[in-house]
């Protein structure tokens, strides 16, 4: 049984706004027979009881006229409630109402003139096969390290099935990679995606023209999978979903060594999909099968990459996402190409030759240095070893040992370190040399060569 408000709404939609019966049924989530029943009753507009006329009613046509004229102008040049109040005082000396008395009438008129009268579909009225995407800022622990990252929540409102992925940063490469991973796991792609909070980096908004300019990577993603997109400013109405998922899934993330391993596990053990949808009293998994019927089969994964032309500064580094990436000194003040990947940044010359590749940094105000190039420079100037950023990575006993060496000894140390960095990263190379130093109280060339051979044998076996 519908209440009087809903019955009146049905009649208004049909008689005043001219909506079809099927549209009213879908929007209000009621059957076609119920809509037809109340439409047959006829409609007479509601006439309120006569009340004592307020003083503000004499000024309503004037306020309406002013606000109607405002539609021609930019939104910043329109009348505010304060401006209307001041103008009424100037032009009508008999106007003696206070500002609070005007604001309610002003808001009602503004809502009537400027807000869209199109009814908003409820959660139950959403079509099967569409999803909503939201980014929620959340700290999580991976491999005993705290990361202030983001949680991507993909919700299918028809069934309330939801999938999550963890992102170390909020950028388009990570977002599109996470979305493709989710839809690849499902095996199907939705016909409509609504992007909610924290996803505005996918486009640039021109407020003067009220137009959006999308990034090249997002356009490639959209054209490849051919879906409709919507952008809403703010949170999706069922934001409790993100909090519930955070409680249920993110308690055991510290067990994983990488974010990628954690994300695979989050998709594999998505047990929330087997719960019941309380409103529809149906298992979520059964409703999600209806979602899948209205989706398209997933195509091949696209390569998630974008290119940008940048100029290296006079100190031979680039600042990207508030982090510093050092390049060889010979490229300072050169124009280069940067290839953006979700987990890596690659730097190329204008001729297309690879300069170096850096692991993408999650945190802010960090430095990434390609030590392979810098070590060759340190071989020529070994006395600079203890005064560069590399010295910050040395353990205390290693630093004390190096401070006792002369220029030739430091040079030999850098040569040995360079040998190890060709088979492993800089941190593991320093750890190997430190273990040698603890056992032998000095670093010999023969022991370093043996360590390089052992490491090569291990890598061959693993391959």
Order of alpha helices (4+ residues) and beta strands (2+ residues): alpha-alpha-alpha-alpha-alpha-alpha-beta-beta-beta-alpha-beta-beta-beta-beta-alpha-beta-alpha-alpha-beta-beta-alpha-beta-beta-beta-beta-beta-beta-beta-beta-alpha-alpha-alpha-alpha-alpha
